[in-house]
Amino acid sequence: MIQQRAEEDLDRAIQYYNNQQAGLGELFFQEIKETIDYISKHPLSFAIRYNNVRIGILARYSFLVQYVVVEKVVIIMAFTHSSRNPENWPKK
């Protein structure tokens, strides 16, 4: 399950990468899908960072996937650039 805010984050990031280079947004999206697939299969593999929120790390892009696991359901809260101040990360 992907929250609305996360979808908006993702749309902005894809647009940014496509503006940098044609097709780069699609490559970024492919890595996002791979990371989400990994998280879905191994939801407890990433460490809890705050308020039960886990942080998945993309391999080739400086983005983080913030998610929680509630009763075996993965809820993706946000996609954030790794340079962003953690105090500005979305809260539940």
GUPA-690444 format. One line per field, with one value per atom (N, C-alpha, C, O, CB): residue number from 1; x, y, z. Coordinates in pm, 1 decimal. Glycine has a CB too. Layout:
semar: [NUM/...] .
X: [X/...] .
Y: [Y/...] .
Z: [Z/...] .
***
This chain:
semar: [1/1/1/1/1/2/2/2/2/2/3/3/3/3/3/4/4/4/4/4/5/5/5/5/5/6/6/6/6/6/7/7/7/7/7/8/8/8/8/8/9/9/9/9/9/10/10/10/10/10/11/11/11/11/11/12/12/12/12/12/13/13/13/13/13/14/14/14/14/14/15/15/15/15/15/16/16/16/16/16/17/17/17/17/17/18/18/18/18/18/19/19/19/19/19/20/20/20/20/20/21/21/21/21/21/22/22/22/22/22/23/23/23/23/23/24/24/24/24/24/25/25/25/25/25/26/26/26/26/26/27/27/27/27/27/28/28/28/28/28/29/29/29/29/29/30/30/30/30/30/31/31/31/31/31/32/32/32/32/32/33/33/33/33/33/34/34/34/34/34/35/35/35/35/35/36/36/36/36/36/37/37/37/37/37/38/38/38/38/38/39/39/39/39/39/40/40/40/40/40/41/41/41/41/41/42/42/42/42/42/43/43/43/43/43/44/44/44/44/44/45/45/45/45/45/46/46/46/46/46/47/47/47/47/47/48/48/48/48/48/49/49/49/49/49/50/50/50/50/50/51/51/51/51/51/52/52/52/52/52/53/53/53/53/53/54/54/54/54/54/55/55/55/55/55/56/56/56/56/56/57/57/57/57/57/58/58/58/58/58/59/59/59/59/59/60/60/60/60/60/61/61/61/61/61/62/62/62/62/62/63/63/63/63/63/64/64/64/64/64/65/65/65/65/65/66/66/66/66/66/67/67/67/67/67/68/68/68/68/68/69/69/69/69/69/70/70/70/70/70/71/71/71/71/71/72/72/72/72/72/73/73/73/73/73/74/74/74/74/74/75/75/75/75/75/76/76/76/76/76/77/77/77/77/77/78/78/78/78/78/79/79/79/79/79/80/80/80/80/80/81/81/81/81/81/82/82/82/82/82/83/83/83/83/83/84/84/84/84/84/85/85/85/85/85/86/86/86/86/86/87/87/87/87/87/88/88/88/88/88/89/89/89/89/89/90/90/90/90/90/91/91/91/91/91/92/92/92/92/92] .
X: [84.7/0.0/89.5/179.7/-96.5/64.9/144.0/53.3/-49.2/207.3/92.3/13.3/22.6/118.0/60.7/-78.2/-86.1/39.7/90.9/-207.5/89.7/209.8/327.7/404.5/245.4/341.7/450.9/435.8/534.6/455.6/313.3/290.1/330.5/389.3/142.4/298.7/336.5/488.2/544.8/270.6/554.5/701.1/760.2/851.9/752.5/706.8/757.1/737.3/828.2/688.2/620.1/593.9/693.1/745.4/449.9/719.0/814.1/954.7/1025.3/815.1/995.4/1130.3/1146.1/1248.4/1161.0/1046.8/1052.9/1061.5/1141.4/929.8/980.5/983.8/1121.3/1175.9/873.3/1176.4/1309.1/1413.0/1489.9/1349.9/1415.8/1515.9/1493.6/1590.7/1512.6/1369.1/1343.7/1386.9/1429.5/1195.3/1376.5/1424.0/1576.1/1631.6/1374.0/1643.7/1789.5/1839.6/1936.7/1843.4/1770.7/1810.2/1691.4/1628.7/1936.0/1661.4/1549.1/1566.1/1671.9/1537.1/1461.5/1463.5/1515.9/1497.4/1544.7/1580.6/1638.0/1528.8/1547.0/1726.9/1417.0/1305.4/1251.7/1213.1/1194.1/1249.1/1202.7/1299.1/1256.1/1185.8/1429.3/1528.5/1514.4/1523.2/1671.3/1492.7/1470.5/1346.0/1348.7/1455.8/1237.3/1113.2/1133.0/1076.7/1002.0/1212.5/1240.6/1310.6/1278.7/1327.2/1405.9/1473.7/1378.3/1385.6/1595.1/1290.2/1188.6/1104.5/1080.8/1097.4/1059.9/978.2/1054.6/998.0/933.3/1183.4/1265.0/1279.0/1273.2/1403.7/1297.5/1311.3/1180.3/1180.8/1355.1/1068.9/938.2/913.5/860.7/825.2/951.1/935.4/1017.4/969.4/978.2/1141.4/1226.3/1163.8/1157.7/1368.2/1117.7/1054.3/930.3/906.1/1016.2/852.5/732.2/766.6/694.0/654.9/876.8/918.8/991.3/986.0/1008.3/1059.4/1140.7/1112.3/1202.1/1292.7/991.3/953.1/1031.4/1039.6/809.0/1087.9/1159.7/1310.3/1385.2/1131.2/1355.5/1499.5/1567.7/1688.5/1523.7/1494.2/1553.1/1526.0/1423.9/1496.6/1618.8/1611.8/1502.6/1469.5/1746.4/1448.5/1355.4/1437.6/1536.0/1269.4/1397.2/1470.6/1399.6/1465.0/1492.9/1267.4/1189.6/1043.7/994.7/1202.0/974.9/830.2/787.0/684.3/752.1/862.8/835.5/849.3/809.4/697.0/904.6/926.7/1060.7/1163.6/922.5/1057.0/1178.3/1221.3/1139.4/1154.8/1350.5/1406.3/1474.2/1577.1/1506.4/1416.3/1479.0/1565.5/1529.1/1373.0/1679.8/1777.1/1787.9/1807.1/1916.4/1775.6/1794.5/1943.4/2027.4/1734.2/1975.2/2115.0/2184.0/2298.8/2123.2/2116.1/2182.9/2141.0/2200.1/2157.3/2041.9/1994.2/1995.4/1983.4/1851.2/2009.6/2017.4/1877.9/1845.5/2099.7/1797.2/1661.3/1636.3/1696.6/1559.9/1545.6/1506.9/1357.6/1279.3/1541.8/1320.2/1179.8/1142.6/1195.3/1153.3/1052.3/1008.2/877.8/781.0/990.0/877.9/759.4/740.5/833.0/769.2/620.2/587.6/524.8/471.6/491.1/532.4/467.5/360.6/390.6/571.1/236.0/123.1/48.5/-10.9/28.1/52.6/-14.7/20.1/-68.1/-166.1/148.6/204.3/174.8/200.5/151.0/121.9/96.4/201.1/221.7/-48.7/267.2/366.3/293.9/219.6/477.3/316.5/258.3/373.1/449.0/164.8/386.0/492.3/443.2/341.7/533.4/519.2/479.0/538.2/472.8/519.1/663.3/729.7/851.1/908.5/770.9/887.9/1015.9/1089.8/1040.4/999.1/1206.7/1279.4/1422.8/1482.8/1276.3/1476.4/1616.8/1700.9/1666.2/1650.5/1810.2/1891.9/1958.6/2000.9/1997.5/1968.8/2031.0/1933.1/1972.9/2086.5/1806.6/1704.3/1719.9/1749.1/1562.9/1700.7/1712.7/1608.1/1488.9/1696.3/1651.4/1555.2/1446.4/1337.5/1628.2/1473.4/1370.5/1255.2/1146.6/1431.5/1278.6/1174.2/1104.6/1017.4/1233.5/1143.1/1077.2/932.9/901.4/1150.8/845.6/704.7/688.4/758.9/617.3/596.8/563.9/431.4/354.6/557.0/405.3/280.0/160.0/46.8/268.6] .
Y: [-117.7/0.0/124.4/136.3/-0.4/214.4/337.4/455.3/476.1/352.9/532.1/648.9/756.7/761.4/704.7/842.4/950.1/1036.1/1069.7/1037.4/1072.0/1155.4/1087.0/1152.0/1186.4/955.9/882.2/882.9/896.6/737.7/868.4/873.9/1009.8/1018.2/845.1/1115.0/1249.9/1266.9/1325.4/1356.4/1215.8/1219.5/1150.1/1201.5/1153.1/1033.1/952.8/1023.9/1026.2/816.9/1081.4/1154.3/1269.1/1289.4/1208.6/1344.1/1455.6/1406.8/1467.8/1534.7/1297.6/1244.9/1193.8/1218.8/1132.1/1123.4/1073.7/1190.3/1187.6/985.8/1291.5/1409.3/1476.7/1516.5/1509.4/1489.0/1549.8/1472.0/1531.8/1554.3/1339.7/1259.5/1263.8/1267.3/1114.4/1263.7/1274.7/1410.6/1420.6/1251.8/1515.2/1647.0/1652.1/1729.4/1754.5/1569.9/1565.5/1494.3/1536.2/1496.3/1384.9/1306.0/1219.9/1154.7/1217.3/1219.9/1140.8/994.2/935.0/1154.7/936.7/795.9/767.4/657.3/721.6/864.8/842.5/821.2/743.7/960.9/889.0/870.5/728.4/673.7/967.9/668.3/530.7/434.9/338.6/492.2/460.4/377.2/390.9/292.3/415.8/513.4/538.0/462.3/396.9/689.7/471.1/402.9/251.5/184.3/438.0/198.4/54.5/14.6/-88.7/15.2/96.2/64.6/77.6/-1.1/156.4/175.4/188.2/60.2/6.2/312.8/12.1/-109.6/-229.1/-310.0/-139.3/-240.2/-350.2/-341.4/-442.8/-349.5/-219.9/-201.1/-233.3/-298.0/-57.0/-188.9/-219.5/-370.3/-425.3/-145.8/-436.9/-581.7/-650.5/-743.1/-632.6/-604.5/-661.2/-637.9/-729.3/-599.6/-515.8/-483.0/-570.3/-616.6/-332.6/-592.7/-675.7/-818.8/-881.4/-676.1/-869.7/-1006.7/-1017.0/-1120.6/-1059.5/-908.9/-908.0/-780.6/-698.0/-918.5/-762.9/-634.3/-595.3/-476.7/-637.6/-690.2/-658.3/-646.8/-634.7/-763.7/-650.5/-652.0/-517.0/-512.8/-698.4/-408.0/-276.2/-232.6/-267.6/-172.0/-156.1/-115.0/-10.7/69.4/-59.7/-14.6/89.8/213.2/205.2/43.3/327.2/452.0/544.4/611.1/524.3/549.8/633.5/588.3/547.2/785.6/595.4/566.7/444.1/448.2/686.9/337.1/213.1/227.3/137.3/165.0/337.7/358.5/297.3/324.1/510.1/216.1/154.1/231.6/294.3/3.2/226.6/301.1/203.9/144.8/409.1/188.2/110.3/201.8/316.4/38.6/150.8/232.5/181.5/62.1/229.8/272.3/235.4/216.1/284.8/342.8/124.0/91.4/197.1/232.7/-42.8/247.3/335.8/481.9/567.0/287.0/511.3/649.2/688.6/603.1/665.4/815.6/866.1/889.9/999.5/996.1/786.2/795.4/687.7/580.4/784.6/719.1/628.3/599.4/685.3/687.9/478.9/440.0/429.2/344.3/304.2/514.9/512.0/433.4/462.7/656.9/331.6/246.6/191.0/189.1/132.5/146.5/77.5/-57.0/-75.8/163.4/-148.3/-278.1/-286.9/-284.1/-397.7/-297.5/-305.6/-435.5/-452.2/-180.8/-526.7/-655.7/-721.5/-764.5/-638.0/-728.6/-792.7/-717.5/-769.4/-932.6/-597.1/-513.9/-403.7/-332.8/-453.3/-389.5/-283.6/-158.1/-161.2/-326.8/-48.1/81.2/175.9/212.1/138.3/216.0/308.3/449.4/493.4/288.6/519.5/653.2/762.9/864.0/675.2/743.6/850.8/796.2/693.8/965.5/868.2/850.5/981.8/1087.2/814.3/977.6/1101.0/1091.0/983.6/1131.7/1203.5/1208.6/1194.3/1248.6/1341.0/1122.2/1093.8/1217.8/1216.1/992.1/1324.8/1447.4/1532.0/1629.1/1529.9/1495.4/1572.6/1556.2/1447.0/1528.4/1663.0/1663.1/1568.8/1584.3/1807.0/1470.4/1376.8/1444.5/1389.1/1278.3/1561.4/1631.7/1678.0/1707.9/1751.6/1684.0/1724.8/1605.6/1623.4/1813.9/1483.6/1365.5/1362.5/1413.4/1236.5/1303.9/1297.5/1211.0/1111.7/1242.7/1249.5/1170.9/1101.6/1142.6/1260.4/997.7/922.9/1012.7/965.5/816.4] .
Z: [0.0/0.0/0.0/82.9/122.8/-90.6/-101.1/-68.5/-133.4/-243.9/32.6/70.3/-37.8/-115.4/206.1/-40.6/-139.7/-140.7/-247.5/-112.6/-22.8/-16.1/-85.8/-156.7/130.5/-65.3/-128.0/-279.9/-352.1/-75.5/-328.3/-472.7/-529.1/-636.9/-504.6/-455.9/-499.8/-498.5/-590.8/-410.0/-394.2/-388.0/-509.7/-573.7/-258.0/-540.5/-651.1/-784.5/-867.5/-653.5/-805.5/-930.2/-948.6/-1058.2/-931.4/-840.9/-849.2/-880.9/-961.2/-718.3/-818.4/-840.8/-984.0/-1047.7/-740.9/-1034.2/-1172.0/-1269.3/-1362.9/-1204.3/-1247.8/-1334.5/-1328.7/-1431.6/-1293.7/-1208.3/-1192.8/-1273.7/-1349.0/-1043.2/-1258.9/-1330.0/-1480.9/-1556.5/-1280.9/-1526.2/-1670.2/-1724.2/-1839.3/-1699.9/-1642.7/-1685.3/-1693.7/-1771.8/-1589.5/-1613.5/-1616.6/-1741.5/-1804.4/-1491.4/-1776.2/-1892.8/-1935.1/-1851.6/-1861.8/-2062.2/-2112.7/-2073.8/-2095.6/-2266.3/-2016.3/-1978.5/-1838.8/-1787.0/-2075.2/-1777.8/-1644.9/-1540.0/-1446.1/-1604.8/-1555.7/-1463.3/-1466.7/-1363.4/-1495.5/-1585.8/-1597.5/-1528.8/-1465.3/-1744.6/-1540.9/-1471.8/-1320.4/-1247.2/-1515.5/-1274.6/-1132.6/-1085.5/-981.2/-1105.0/-1162.3/-1125.9/-1120.7/-1034.4/-1225.4/-1212.5/-1211.9/-1082.2/-1023.4/-1333.9/-1037.8/-911.9/-793.3/-698.9/-892.2/-797.7/-692.4/-686.7/-578.6/-717.8/-802.3/-805.9/-749.3/-675.8/-949.5/-783.7/-732.1/-580.3/-510.7/-798.0/-529.8/-385.3/-314.2/-209.5/-353.3/-370.1/-311.0/-312.3/-215.6/-387.1/-420.2/-428.9/-319.4/-253.9/-568.6/-300.1/-194.9/-57.3/24.8/-200.5/-32.7/95.2/116.9/228.3/100.1/12.3/24.2/64.5/141.9/-107.8/12.0/42.9/176.6/242.9/-67.2/216.3/338.7/418.2/434.8/304.6/467.1/527.3/652.2/684.3/561.3/722.2/845.9/825.1/922.1/950.6/700.2/673.5/693.5/716.8/533.7/685.2/708.1/851.8/910.8/607.6/906.1/1046.5/1070.6/983.2/1091.3/1191.5/1235.3/1268.4/1342.0/1359.3/1214.0/1237.6/1334.8/1414.9/1107.3/1329.7/1421.6/1417.4/1312.2/1384.5/1529.8/1537.8/1457.1/1389.2/1489.9/1463.5/1389.4/1238.1/1164.2/1421.3/1191.2/1048.2/1009.5/1071.6/1012.0/907.4/853.0/729.4/662.2/818.5/700.6/588.4/492.3/525.1/637.7/374.1/268.6/183.4/157.2/182.1/140.7/67.3/-75.9/-98.8/137.1/-171.7/-311.2/-339.3/-281.2/-405.1/-427.2/-455.7/-541.6/-514.8/-524.6/-643.8/-739.9/-731.5/-798.0/-877.5/-652.3/-641.0/-494.3/-406.5/-702.0/-468.2/-330.7/-274.0/-228.2/-325.3/-278.1/-226.5/-123.2/-125.8/-339.8/-31.9/74.9/63.8/23.5/214.2/99.6/104.8/252.3/324.2/27.6/296.5/435.8/443.4/373.1/492.7/531.6/539.7/680.0/761.2/439.3/706.0/830.4/794.4/684.9/920.3/888.1/872.5/980.8/1100.2/882.5/937.0/1029.3/1000.4/893.9/1015.3/1096.7/1081.6/948.4/874.1/1093.1/919.5/799.7/670.0/561.4/788.2/680.2/561.8/557.5/656.1/564.0/443.0/424.0/376.5/278.3/321.8/447.4/410.3/380.7/470.6/523.8/255.5/216.3/241.3/187.3/66.6/325.7/368.9/282.5/256.8/512.0/237.0/162.6/89.6/126.6/256.7/-15.2/-82.8/-61.7/-101.9/-238.2/0.4/29.4/-19.0/-18.0/179.4/-61.2/-99.8/25.8/130.7/-175.4/15.9/134.3/192.3/307.9/100.1/115.1/166.2/247.5/311.9/50.7/244.3/315.2/466.8/515.5/270.9/538.6/683.8/743.5/716.8/740.4/824.7/884.3/967.2/982.3/970.6/1020.2/1097.3/1008.5/1058.1/1169.7/876.6/782.5/717.1/632.1/675.3/756.9/702.7/749.3/856.9/744.8/670.1/711.3/835.2/853.4/597.2/917.7/1036.6/1010.9/923.9/1165.4/1086.1/1070.8/1077.4/1066.2/1176.5] .
***
